[in-house]
Amino acid sequence: MSIVSTLTQIEDQTRLGLVRLINIQAAKTHLSRLLEEAAAGEEIVIAKAGRPYVKLVPCTSSTTARTLGGWEGKVEIADDFDEPNAEILALFEGRPAAPRGGKSPKKAAGKPNRTRAT
């Protein structure tokens, strides 16, 4: 027997049809039955203080199979993409990283380094 008699039927504003509205206390009491009914395809709204709070709907699995090779010929991966990066490795090991491109950073002449005081 369904617990429809203890629940309120309300009109769903987003589409035609009825959605079951149940308060949190009743949902706690009848959770197993509500889960079974939701799994069967029924949409149930759990309310808090009379206002819709969450929607209980069944999970659906994907019905379309994935096709392999969809990116073939569209993407190139470099031969060394999985080689270790010396700069990142140095940072993980706590050593100072060598500047990129082998050049040291230049400071603008005559302009002091401004930092915010905290």
Backbone atoms as SQL, in Angstrom:
CREATE TABLE atoms (id INTEGER PRIMARY KEY, chain TEXT, resi INTEGER, resn TEXT, atom TEXT, x REAL, y REAL, z REAL);
INSERT INTO atoms VALUES
  (1, 'A', 1, 'MET', 'N', 0.837, -1.181, 0.000),
  (2, 'A', 1, 'MET', 'CA', 0.000, 0.000, 0.000),
  (3, 'A', 1, 'MET', 'C', 0.886, 1.251, 0.000),
  (4, 'A', 2, 'SER', 'N', 0.566, 2.200, -0.844),
  (5, 'A', 2, 'SER', 'CA', 1.325, 3.443, -0.940),
  (6, 'A', 2, 'SER', 'C', 0.920, 4.386, 0.178),
  (7, 'A', 3, 'ILE', 'N', 1.784, 5.297, 0.513),
  (8, 'A', 3, 'ILE', 'CA', 1.481, 6.239, 1.588),
  (9, 'A', 3, 'ILE', 'C', 0.863, 7.518, 1.038),
  (10, 'A', 4, 'VAL', 'N', 0.220, 7.425, -0.135),
  (11, 'A', 4, 'VAL', 'CA', -0.385, 8.589, -0.775),
  (12, 'A', 4, 'VAL', 'C', -1.392, 9.267, 0.145),
  (13, 'A', 5, 'SER', 'N', -2.116, 8.503, 0.920),
  (14, 'A', 5, 'SER', 'CA', -3.145, 9.095, 1.779),
  (15, 'A', 5, 'SER', 'C', -2.549, 10.017, 2.835),
  (16, 'A', 6, 'THR', 'N', -1.308, 9.784, 3.231),
  (17, 'A', 6, 'THR', 'CA', -0.700, 10.632, 4.251),
  (18, 'A', 6, 'THR', 'C', 0.063, 11.804, 3.657),
  (19, 'A', 7, 'LEU', 'N', 0.128, 11.873, 2.329),
  (20, 'A', 7, 'LEU', 'CA', 0.881, 12.926, 1.664),
  (21, 'A', 7, 'LEU', 'C', -0.051, 13.893, 0.955),
  (22, 'A', 8, 'THR', 'N', 0.463, 15.049, 0.674),
  (23, 'A', 8, 'THR', 'CA', -0.311, 16.066, -0.013),
  (24, 'A', 8, 'THR', 'C', 0.067, 16.049, -1.490),
  (25, 'A', 9, 'GLN', 'N', -0.924, 16.205, -2.350),
  (26, 'A', 9, 'GLN', 'CA', -0.665, 16.329, -3.776),
  (27, 'A', 9, 'GLN', 'C', -0.632, 17.813, -4.110),
  (28, 'A', 10, 'ILE', 'N', 0.437, 18.268, -4.773),
  (29, 'A', 10, 'ILE', 'CA', 0.508, 19.664, -5.192),
  (30, 'A', 10, 'ILE', 'C', 0.790, 19.720, -6.680),
  (31, 'A', 11, 'GLU', 'N', 0.393, 20.797, -7.315),
  (32, 'A', 11, 'GLU', 'CA', 0.647, 20.953, -8.731),
  (33, 'A', 11, 'GLU', 'C', 2.063, 21.467, -8.925),
  (34, 'A', 12, 'ASP', 'N', 2.791, 20.822, -9.796),
  (35, 'A', 12, 'ASP', 'CA', 4.152, 21.244, -10.102),
  (36, 'A', 12, 'ASP', 'C', 4.079, 22.389, -11.091),
  (37, 'A', 13, 'GLN', 'N', 4.702, 23.505, -10.756),
  (38, 'A', 13, 'GLN', 'CA', 4.634, 24.691, -11.602),
  (39, 'A', 13, 'GLN', 'C', 5.538, 24.585, -12.832),
  (40, 'A', 14, 'THR', 'N', 6.495, 23.678, -12.842),
  (41, 'A', 14, 'THR', 'CA', 7.444, 23.614, -13.944),
  (42, 'A', 14, 'THR', 'C', 6.978, 22.739, -15.088),
  (43, 'A', 15, 'ARG', 'N', 6.024, 21.877, -14.854),
  (44, 'A', 15, 'ARG', 'CA', 5.506, 21.030, -15.923),
  (45, 'A', 15, 'ARG', 'C', 4.142, 20.495, -15.514),
  (46, 'A', 16, 'LEU', 'N', 3.459, 19.927, -16.448),
  (47, 'A', 16, 'LEU', 'CA', 2.136, 19.402, -16.141),
  (48, 'A', 16, 'LEU', 'C', 2.262, 18.113, -15.339),
  (49, 'A', 17, 'GLY', 'N', 1.371, 17.945, -14.410),
  (50, 'A', 17, 'GLY', 'CA', 1.386, 16.734, -13.611),
  (51, 'A', 17, 'GLY', 'C', 1.405, 17.046, -12.127),
  (52, 'A', 18, 'LEU', 'N', 1.400, 16.006, -11.331),
  (53, 'A', 18, 'LEU', 'CA', 1.404, 16.163, -9.887),
  (54, 'A', 18, 'LEU', 'C', 2.716, 15.658, -9.306),
  (55, 'A', 19, 'VAL', 'N', 3.143, 16.336, -8.258),
  (56, 'A', 19, 'VAL', 'CA', 4.338, 15.956, -7.520),
  (57, 'A', 19, 'VAL', 'C', 3.904, 15.756, -6.079),
  (58, 'A', 20, 'ARG', 'N', 4.434, 14.742, -5.439),
  (59, 'A', 20, 'ARG', 'CA', 4.086, 14.502, -4.040),
  (60, 'A', 20, 'ARG', 'C', 4.947, 15.385, -3.156),
  (61, 'A', 21, 'LEU', 'N', 4.325, 16.072, -2.215),
  (62, 'A', 21, 'LEU', 'CA', 5.014, 16.911, -1.242),
  (63, 'A', 21, 'LEU', 'C', 4.888, 16.254, 0.119),
  (64, 'A', 22, 'ILE', 'N', 6.012, 16.071, 0.790),
  (65, 'A', 22, 'ILE', 'CA', 6.009, 15.423, 2.096),
  (66, 'A', 22, 'ILE', 'C', 6.948, 16.200, 3.009),
  (67, 'A', 23, 'ASN', 'N', 6.560, 16.341, 4.270),
  (68, 'A', 23, 'ASN', 'CA', 7.434, 17.085, 5.182),
  (69, 'A', 23, 'ASN', 'C', 8.588, 16.193, 5.644),
  (70, 'A', 24, 'ILE', 'N', 9.605, 16.812, 6.211),
  (71, 'A', 24, 'ILE', 'CA', 10.824, 16.091, 6.574),
  (72, 'A', 24, 'ILE', 'C', 10.551, 14.981, 7.577),
  (73, 'A', 25, 'GLN', 'N', 9.714, 15.238, 8.575),
  (74, 'A', 25, 'GLN', 'CA', 9.432, 14.222, 9.591),
  (75, 'A', 25, 'GLN', 'C', 8.787, 12.992, 8.978),
  (76, 'A', 26, 'ALA', 'N', 7.816, 13.189, 8.098),
  (77, 'A', 26, 'ALA', 'CA', 7.169, 12.057, 7.436),
  (78, 'A', 26, 'ALA', 'C', 8.156, 11.344, 6.514),
  (79, 'A', 27, 'ALA', 'N', 9.055, 12.098, 5.884),
  (80, 'A', 27, 'ALA', 'CA', 10.053, 11.488, 5.004),
  (81, 'A', 27, 'ALA', 'C', 10.990, 10.595, 5.806),
  (82, 'A', 28, 'LYS', 'N', 11.359, 11.027, 7.022),
  (83, 'A', 28, 'LYS', 'CA', 12.208, 10.195, 7.881),
  (84, 'A', 28, 'LYS', 'C', 11.502, 8.887, 8.214),
  (85, 'A', 29, 'THR', 'N', 10.223, 8.994, 8.533),
  (86, 'A', 29, 'THR', 'CA', 9.452, 7.820, 8.935),
  (87, 'A', 29, 'THR', 'C', 9.270, 6.841, 7.792),
  (88, 'A', 30, 'HIS', 'N', 9.043, 7.359, 6.575),
  (89, 'A', 30, 'HIS', 'CA', 8.699, 6.507, 5.435),
  (90, 'A', 30, 'HIS', 'C', 9.789, 6.495, 4.362),
  (91, 'A', 31, 'LEU', 'N', 11.038, 6.712, 4.739),
  (92, 'A', 31, 'LEU', 'CA', 12.111, 6.854, 3.762),
  (93, 'A', 31, 'LEU', 'C', 12.248, 5.636, 2.859),
  (94, 'A', 32, 'SER', 'N', 12.193, 4.450, 3.398),
  (95, 'A', 32, 'SER', 'CA', 12.352, 3.242, 2.576),
  (96, 'A', 32, 'SER', 'C', 11.293, 3.177, 1.490),
  (97, 'A', 33, 'ARG', 'N', 10.048, 3.431, 1.859),
  (98, 'A', 33, 'ARG', 'CA', 8.959, 3.401, 0.870),
  (99, 'A', 33, 'ARG', 'C', 9.123, 4.515, -0.159),
  (100, 'A', 34, 'LEU', 'N', 9.529, 5.707, 0.294),
  (101, 'A', 34, 'LEU', 'CA', 9.718, 6.823, -0.626),
  (102, 'A', 34, 'LEU', 'C', 10.821, 6.523, -1.633),
  (103, 'A', 35, 'LEU', 'N', 11.888, 5.889, -1.172),
  (104, 'A', 35, 'LEU', 'CA', 12.971, 5.524, -2.072),
  (105, 'A', 35, 'LEU', 'C', 12.502, 4.529, -3.126),
  (106, 'A', 36, 'GLU', 'N', 11.727, 3.554, -2.715),
  (107, 'A', 36, 'GLU', 'CA', 11.196, 2.572, -3.670),
  (108, 'A', 36, 'GLU', 'C', 10.290, 3.248, -4.698),
  (109, 'A', 37, 'GLU', 'N', 9.439, 4.162, -4.238),
  (110, 'A', 37, 'GLU', 'CA', 8.521, 4.842, -5.150),
  (111, 'A', 37, 'GLU', 'C', 9.284, 5.775, -6.091),
  (112, 'A', 38, 'ALA', 'N', 10.330, 6.432, -5.600),
  (113, 'A', 38, 'ALA', 'CA', 11.149, 7.293, -6.454),
  (114, 'A', 38, 'ALA', 'C', 11.898, 6.452, -7.486),
  (115, 'A', 39, 'ALA', 'N', 12.390, 5.288, -7.075),
  (116, 'A', 39, 'ALA', 'CA', 13.086, 4.404, -7.998),
  (117, 'A', 39, 'ALA', 'C', 12.153, 3.895, -9.082),
  (118, 'A', 40, 'ALA', 'N', 10.873, 3.813, -8.760),
  (119, 'A', 40, 'ALA', 'CA', 9.876, 3.372, -9.733),
  (120, 'A', 40, 'ALA', 'C', 9.485, 4.496, -10.694),
  (121, 'A', 41, 'GLY', 'N', 10.020, 5.699, -10.472),
  (122, 'A', 41, 'GLY', 'CA', 9.774, 6.788, -11.415),
  (123, 'A', 41, 'GLY', 'C', 8.959, 7.938, -10.870),
  (124, 'A', 42, 'GLU', 'N', 8.489, 7.841, -9.662),
  (125, 'A', 42, 'GLU', 'CA', 7.685, 8.917, -9.096),
  (126, 'A', 42, 'GLU', 'C', 8.580, 10.031, -8.566),
  (127, 'A', 43, 'GLU', 'N', 8.168, 11.269, -8.746),
  (128, 'A', 43, 'GLU', 'CA', 8.925, 12.418, -8.263),
  (129, 'A', 43, 'GLU', 'C', 8.320, 12.888, -6.947),
  (130, 'A', 44, 'ILE', 'N', 9.164, 13.000, -5.929),
  (131, 'A', 44, 'ILE', 'CA', 8.703, 13.355, -4.588),
  (132, 'A', 44, 'ILE', 'C', 9.477, 14.575, -4.123),
  (133, 'A', 45, 'VAL', 'N', 8.768, 15.569, -3.575),
  (134, 'A', 45, 'VAL', 'CA', 9.404, 16.770, -3.047),
  (135, 'A', 45, 'VAL', 'C', 9.308, 16.716, -1.532),
  (136, 'A', 46, 'ILE', 'N', 10.463, 16.885, -0.872),
  (137, 'A', 46, 'ILE', 'CA', 10.488, 16.927, 0.585),
  (138, 'A', 46, 'ILE', 'C', 10.503, 18.392, 0.982),
  (139, 'A', 47, 'ALA', 'N', 9.596, 18.751, 1.897),
  (140, 'A', 47, 'ALA', 'CA', 9.433, 20.142, 2.299),
  (141, 'A', 47, 'ALA', 'C', 9.954, 20.376, 3.704),
  (142, 'A', 48, 'LYS', 'N', 10.415, 21.602, 3.922),
  (143, 'A', 48, 'LYS', 'CA', 10.854, 22.033, 5.247),
  (144, 'A', 48, 'LYS', 'C', 10.020, 23.251, 5.590),
  (145, 'A', 49, 'ALA', 'N', 9.278, 23.176, 6.670),
  (146, 'A', 49, 'ALA', 'CA', 8.381, 24.245, 7.101),
  (147, 'A', 49, 'ALA', 'C', 7.377, 24.593, 6.004),
  (148, 'A', 50, 'GLY', 'N', 6.908, 23.570, 5.273),
  (149, 'A', 50, 'GLY', 'CA', 5.895, 23.778, 4.252),
  (150, 'A', 50, 'GLY', 'C', 6.408, 24.271, 2.911),
  (151, 'A', 51, 'ARG', 'N', 7.701, 24.523, 2.799),
  (152, 'A', 51, 'ARG', 'CA', 8.275, 24.995, 1.539),
  (153, 'A', 51, 'ARG', 'C', 9.107, 23.886, 0.906),
  (154, 'A', 52, 'PRO', 'N', 9.029, 23.732, -0.420),
  (155, 'A', 52, 'PRO', 'CA', 9.841, 22.702, -1.079),
  (156, 'A', 52, 'PRO', 'C', 11.318, 22.879, -0.745),
  (157, 'A', 53, 'TYR', 'N', 11.985, 21.789, -0.398),
  (158, 'A', 53, 'TYR', 'CA', 13.370, 21.836, 0.059),
  (159, 'A', 53, 'TYR', 'C', 14.280, 21.025, -0.869),
  (160, 'A', 54, 'VAL', 'N', 13.940, 19.756, -1.113),
  (161, 'A', 54, 'VAL', 'CA', 14.699, 18.904, -2.027),
  (162, 'A', 54, 'VAL', 'C', 13.745, 18.051, -2.842),
  (163, 'A', 55, 'LYS', 'N', 14.241, 17.568, -3.971),
  (164, 'A', 55, 'LYS', 'CA', 13.440, 16.732, -4.855),
  (165, 'A', 55, 'LYS', 'C', 14.052, 15.337, -4.878),
  (166, 'A', 56, 'LEU', 'N', 13.238, 14.329, -4.673),
  (167, 'A', 56, 'LEU', 'CA', 13.673, 12.941, -4.687),
  (168, 'A', 56, 'LEU', 'C', 13.261, 12.353, -6.031),
  (169, 'A', 57, 'VAL', 'N', 14.242, 12.083, -6.871),
  (170, 'A', 57, 'VAL', 'CA', 13.977, 11.546, -8.212),
  (171, 'A', 57, 'VAL', 'C', 14.900, 10.353, -8.437),
  (172, 'A', 58, 'PRO', 'N', 14.525, 9.448, -9.337),
  (173, 'A', 58, 'PRO', 'CA', 15.376, 8.281, -9.582),
  (174, 'A', 58, 'PRO', 'C', 16.625, 8.670, -10.363),
  (175, 'A', 59, 'CYS', 'N', 17.691, 7.945, -10.124),
  (176, 'A', 59, 'CYS', 'CA', 18.920, 8.109, -10.905),
  (177, 'A', 59, 'CYS', 'C', 18.752, 7.336, -12.201),
  (178, 'A', 60, 'THR', 'N', 19.189, 7.928, -13.277),
  (179, 'A', 60, 'THR', 'CA', 19.102, 7.242, -14.564),
  (180, 'A', 60, 'THR', 'C', 20.509, 7.045, -15.098),
  (181, 'A', 61, 'SER', 'N', 20.719, 5.909, -15.719),
  (182, 'A', 61, 'SER', 'CA', 22.029, 5.642, -16.309),
  (183, 'A', 61, 'SER', 'C', 22.009, 6.065, -17.767),
  (184, 'A', 62, 'SER', 'N', 23.185, 6.313, -18.290),
  (185, 'A', 62, 'SER', 'CA', 23.299, 6.730, -19.682),
  (186, 'A', 62, 'SER', 'C', 22.915, 5.574, -20.589),
  (187, 'A', 63, 'THR', 'N', 22.094, 5.851, -21.585),
  (188, 'A', 63, 'THR', 'CA', 21.659, 4.793, -22.490),
  (189, 'A', 63, 'THR', 'C', 22.489, 4.763, -23.760),
  (190, 'A', 64, 'THR', 'N', 23.310, 5.791, -23.990),
  (191, 'A', 64, 'THR', 'CA', 24.114, 5.824, -25.204),
  (192, 'A', 64, 'THR', 'C', 25.524, 5.331, -24.894),
  (193, 'A', 65, 'ALA', 'N', 26.037, 4.499, -25.754),
  (194, 'A', 65, 'ALA', 'CA', 27.384, 3.975, -25.580),
  (195, 'A', 65, 'ALA', 'C', 28.396, 5.001, -26.080),
  (196, 'A', 66, 'ARG', 'N', 29.516, 5.097, -25.400),
  (197, 'A', 66, 'ARG', 'CA', 30.566, 6.023, -25.817),
  (198, 'A', 66, 'ARG', 'C', 31.280, 5.470, -27.039),
  (199, 'A', 67, 'THR', 'N', 31.579, 6.349, -27.977),
  (200, 'A', 67, 'THR', 'CA', 32.335, 5.931, -29.142),
  (201, 'A', 67, 'THR', 'C', 33.800, 6.292, -28.934),
  (202, 'A', 68, 'LEU', 'N', 34.665, 5.370, -29.246),
  (203, 'A', 68, 'LEU', 'CA', 36.092, 5.576, -29.068),
  (204, 'A', 68, 'LEU', 'C', 36.672, 6.290, -30.284),
  (205, 'A', 69, 'GLY', 'N', 37.727, 7.071, -30.053),
  (206, 'A', 69, 'GLY', 'CA', 38.431, 7.727, -31.144),
  (207, 'A', 69, 'GLY', 'C', 37.808, 9.020, -31.605),
  (208, 'A', 70, 'GLY', 'N', 36.979, 9.630, -30.795),
  (209, 'A', 70, 'GLY', 'CA', 36.314, 10.867, -31.181),
  (210, 'A', 70, 'GLY', 'C', 37.260, 12.040, -31.372),
  (211, 'A', 71, 'TRP', 'N', 38.403, 12.037, -30.702),
  (212, 'A', 71, 'TRP', 'CA', 39.373, 13.132, -30.817),
  (213, 'A', 71, 'TRP', 'C', 40.541, 12.773, -31.737),
  (214, 'A', 72, 'GLU', 'N', 40.502, 11.614, -32.345),
  (215, 'A', 72, 'GLU', 'CA', 41.597, 11.176, -33.203),
  (216, 'A', 72, 'GLU', 'C', 41.789, 12.143, -34.367),
  (217, 'A', 73, 'GLY', 'N', 43.038, 12.596, -34.537),
  (218, 'A', 73, 'GLY', 'CA', 43.353, 13.526, -35.610),
  (219, 'A', 73, 'GLY', 'C', 43.070, 14.980, -35.270),
  (220, 'A', 74, 'LYS', 'N', 42.447, 15.249, -34.135),
  (221, 'A', 74, 'LYS', 'CA', 42.102, 16.612, -33.731),
  (222, 'A', 74, 'LYS', 'C', 43.048, 17.157, -32.670),
  (223, 'A', 75, 'VAL', 'N', 43.752, 16.257, -31.968),
  (224, 'A', 75, 'VAL', 'CA', 44.621, 16.652, -30.870),
  (225, 'A', 75, 'VAL', 'C', 45.978, 15.992, -31.050),
  (226, 'A', 76, 'GLU', 'N', 47.031, 16.761, -30.780),
  (227, 'A', 76, 'GLU', 'CA', 48.375, 16.193, -30.806),
  (228, 'A', 76, 'GLU', 'C', 48.967, 16.252, -29.408),
  (229, 'A', 77, 'ILE', 'N', 49.597, 15.176, -29.001),
  (230, 'A', 77, 'ILE', 'CA', 50.246, 15.121, -27.693),
  (231, 'A', 77, 'ILE', 'C', 51.739, 15.026, -27.938),
  (232, 'A', 78, 'ALA', 'N', 52.499, 15.905, -27.302),
  (233, 'A', 78, 'ALA', 'CA', 53.946, 15.916, -27.469),
  (234, 'A', 78, 'ALA', 'C', 54.546, 14.610, -26.971),
  (235, 'A', 79, 'ASP', 'N', 55.652, 14.204, -27.603),
  (236, 'A', 79, 'ASP', 'CA', 56.306, 12.947, -27.212),
  (237, 'A', 79, 'ASP', 'C', 56.813, 12.984, -25.777),
  (238, 'A', 80, 'ASP', 'N', 57.173, 14.181, -25.277),
  (239, 'A', 80, 'ASP', 'CA', 57.740, 14.299, -23.935),
  (240, 'A', 80, 'ASP', 'C', 56.728, 14.816, -22.905),
  (241, 'A', 81, 'PHE', 'N', 55.432, 14.634, -23.141),
  (242, 'A', 81, 'PHE', 'CA', 54.432, 15.191, -22.234),
  (243, 'A', 81, 'PHE', 'C', 54.517, 14.626, -20.823),
  (244, 'A', 82, 'ASP', 'N', 55.028, 13.427, -20.678),
  (245, 'A', 82, 'ASP', 'CA', 55.098, 12.818, -19.349),
  (246, 'A', 82, 'ASP', 'C', 56.504, 12.839, -18.756),
  (247, 'A', 83, 'GLU', 'N', 57.424, 13.594, -19.360),
  (248, 'A', 83, 'GLU', 'CA', 58.766, 13.739, -18.818),
  (249, 'A', 83, 'GLU', 'C', 58.719, 14.653, -17.594),
  (250, 'A', 84, 'PRO', 'N', 59.563, 14.403, -16.588),
  (251, 'A', 84, 'PRO', 'CA', 59.553, 15.264, -15.403),
  (252, 'A', 84, 'PRO', 'C', 60.040, 16.678, -15.757),
  (253, 'A', 85, 'ASN', 'N', 59.448, 17.680, -15.125),
  (254, 'A', 85, 'ASN', 'CA', 59.806, 19.067, -15.319),
  (255, 'A', 85, 'ASN', 'C', 60.772, 19.458, -14.206),
  (256, 'A', 86, 'ALA', 'N', 61.987, 19.874, -14.582),
  (257, 'A', 86, 'ALA', 'CA', 63.029, 20.171, -13.591),
  (258, 'A', 86, 'ALA', 'C', 62.614, 21.308, -12.664),
  (259, 'A', 87, 'GLU', 'N', 61.934, 22.311, -13.184),
  (260, 'A', 87, 'GLU', 'CA', 61.519, 23.452, -12.361),
  (261, 'A', 87, 'GLU', 'C', 60.510, 23.031, -11.294),
  (262, 'A', 88, 'ILE', 'N', 59.538, 22.254, -11.687),
  (263, 'A', 88, 'ILE', 'CA', 58.519, 21.800, -10.733),
  (264, 'A', 88, 'ILE', 'C', 59.133, 20.829, -9.721),
  (265, 'A', 89, 'LEU', 'N', 60.013, 19.951, -10.187),
  (266, 'A', 89, 'LEU', 'CA', 60.675, 19.014, -9.286),
  (267, 'A', 89, 'LEU', 'C', 61.487, 19.763, -8.231),
  (268, 'A', 90, 'ALA', 'N', 62.179, 20.826, -8.636),
  (269, 'A', 90, 'ALA', 'CA', 62.966, 21.626, -7.689),
  (270, 'A', 90, 'ALA', 'C', 62.065, 22.270, -6.649),
  (271, 'A', 91, 'LEU', 'N', 60.912, 22.761, -7.059),
  (272, 'A', 91, 'LEU', 'CA', 59.984, 23.379, -6.107),
  (273, 'A', 91, 'LEU', 'C', 59.456, 22.363, -5.100),
  (274, 'A', 92, 'PHE', 'N', 59.187, 21.140, -5.548),
  (275, 'A', 92, 'PHE', 'CA', 58.718, 20.104, -4.631),
  (276, 'A', 92, 'PHE', 'C', 59.806, 19.705, -3.643),
  (277, 'A', 93, 'GLU', 'N', 61.037, 19.749, -4.073),
  (278, 'A', 93, 'GLU', 'CA', 62.146, 19.360, -3.213),
  (279, 'A', 93, 'GLU', 'C', 62.644, 20.503, -2.347),
  (280, 'A', 94, 'GLY', 'N', 62.061, 21.695, -2.478),
  (281, 'A', 94, 'GLY', 'CA', 62.437, 22.821, -1.646),
  (282, 'A', 94, 'GLY', 'C', 63.641, 23.590, -2.150),
  (283, 'A', 95, 'ARG', 'N', 64.089, 23.291, -3.360),
  (284, 'A', 95, 'ARG', 'CA', 65.208, 24.026, -3.939),
  (285, 'A', 95, 'ARG', 'C', 64.665, 25.198, -4.739),
  (286, 'A', 96, 'PRO', 'N', 65.459, 26.249, -4.903),
  (287, 'A', 96, 'PRO', 'CA', 64.996, 27.350, -5.747),
  (288, 'A', 96, 'PRO', 'C', 64.918, 26.889, -7.194),
  (289, 'A', 97, 'ALA', 'N', 63.865, 27.271, -7.844),
  (290, 'A', 97, 'ALA', 'CA', 63.668, 26.870, -9.236),
  (291, 'A', 97, 'ALA', 'C', 64.487, 27.773, -10.139),
  (292, 'A', 98, 'ALA', 'N', 65.054, 27.182, -11.176),
  (293, 'A', 98, 'ALA', 'CA', 65.788, 27.979, -12.159),
  (294, 'A', 98, 'ALA', 'C', 64.781, 28.840, -12.910),
  (295, 'A', 99, 'PRO', 'N', 65.123, 30.104, -13.185),
  (296, 'A', 99, 'PRO', 'CA', 64.193, 30.953, -13.923),
  (297, 'A', 99, 'PRO', 'C', 63.931, 30.391, -15.308),
  (298, 'A', 100, 'ARG', 'N', 62.760, 30.647, -15.811),
  (299, 'A', 100, 'ARG', 'CA', 62.383, 30.164, -17.134),
  (300, 'A', 100, 'ARG', 'C', 63.226, 30.850, -18.196),
  (301, 'A', 101, 'GLY', 'N', 63.609, 30.102, -19.182),
  (302, 'A', 101, 'GLY', 'CA', 64.362, 30.647, -20.292),
  (303, 'A', 101, 'GLY', 'C', 65.811, 30.939, -19.957),
  (304, 'A', 102, 'GLY', 'N', 66.274, 30.619, -18.749),
  (305, 'A', 102, 'GLY', 'CA', 67.648, 30.828, -18.376),
  (306, 'A', 102, 'GLY', 'C', 68.002, 32.274, -18.071),
  (307, 'A', 103, 'LYS', 'N', 67.032, 33.162, -18.055),
  (308, 'A', 103, 'LYS', 'CA', 67.294, 34.574, -17.793),
  (309, 'A', 103, 'LYS', 'C', 66.858, 34.910, -16.377),
  (310, 'A', 104, 'SER', 'N', 67.591, 35.822, -15.747),
  (311, 'A', 104, 'SER', 'CA', 67.199, 36.246, -14.423),
  (312, 'A', 104, 'SER', 'C', 66.176, 37.366, -14.540),
  (313, 'A', 105, 'PRO', 'N', 65.257, 37.455, -13.612),
  (314, 'A', 105, 'PRO', 'CA', 64.243, 38.503, -13.700),
  (315, 'A', 105, 'PRO', 'C', 64.876, 39.872, -13.511),
  (316, 'A', 106, 'LYS', 'N', 64.449, 40.833, -14.321),
  (317, 'A', 106, 'LYS', 'CA', 64.971, 42.191, -14.235),
  (318, 'A', 106, 'LYS', 'C', 63.979, 43.072, -13.497),
  (319, 'A', 107, 'LYS', 'N', 64.513, 43.945, -12.629),
  (320, 'A', 107, 'LYS', 'CA', 63.668, 44.893, -11.925),
  (321, 'A', 107, 'LYS', 'C', 63.645, 46.185, -12.724),
  (322, 'A', 108, 'ALA', 'N', 62.546, 46.876, -12.663),
  (323, 'A', 108, 'ALA', 'CA', 62.439, 48.156, -13.353),
  (324, 'A', 108, 'ALA', 'C', 63.367, 49.153, -12.677),
  (325, 'A', 109, 'ALA', 'N', 64.141, 49.867, -13.464),
  (326, 'A', 109, 'ALA', 'CA', 65.118, 50.812, -12.924),
  (327, 'A', 109, 'ALA', 'C', 64.413, 51.986, -12.271),
  (328, 'A', 110, 'GLY', 'N', 64.858, 52.333, -11.070),
  (329, 'A', 110, 'GLY', 'CA', 64.346, 53.510, -10.388),
  (330, 'A', 110, 'GLY', 'C', 63.014, 53.328, -9.688),
  (331, 'A', 111, 'LYS', 'N', 62.371, 52.200, -9.820),
  (332, 'A', 111, 'LYS', 'CA', 61.074, 51.983, -9.178),
  (333, 'A', 111, 'LYS', 'C', 61.256, 51.041, -8.000),
  (334, 'A', 112, 'PRO', 'N', 60.868, 51.489, -6.817),
  (335, 'A', 112, 'PRO', 'CA', 61.023, 50.615, -5.646),
  (336, 'A', 112, 'PRO', 'C', 60.023, 49.466, -5.685),
  (337, 'A', 113, 'ASN', 'N', 60.353, 48.394, -5.004),
  (338, 'A', 113, 'ASN', 'CA', 59.478, 47.246, -4.874),
  (339, 'A', 113, 'ASN', 'C', 58.427, 47.575, -3.824),
  (340, 'A', 114, 'ARG', 'N', 57.181, 47.707, -4.226),
  (341, 'A', 114, 'ARG', 'CA', 56.116, 48.120, -3.298),
  (342, 'A', 114, 'ARG', 'C', 55.415, 46.886, -2.752),
  (343, 'A', 115, 'THR', 'N', 55.301, 46.850, -1.462),
  (344, 'A', 115, 'THR', 'CA', 54.555, 45.785, -0.798),
  (345, 'A', 115, 'THR', 'C', 53.562, 46.437, 0.144),
  (346, 'A', 116, 'ARG', 'N', 52.462, 45.727, 0.374),
  (347, 'A', 116, 'ARG', 'CA', 51.430, 46.227, 1.291),
  (348, 'A', 116, 'ARG', 'C', 51.792, 45.906, 2.709),
  (349, 'A', 117, 'ALA', 'N', 51.607, 46.871, 3.567),
  (350, 'A', 117, 'ALA', 'CA', 51.811, 46.627, 5.004),
  (351, 'A', 117, 'ALA', 'C', 50.547, 45.988, 5.564),
  (352, 'A', 118, 'THR', 'N', 50.733, 44.976, 6.387),
  (353, 'A', 118, 'THR', 'CA', 49.558, 44.309, 6.967),
  (354, 'A', 118, 'THR', 'C', 49.367, 44.709, 8.387);
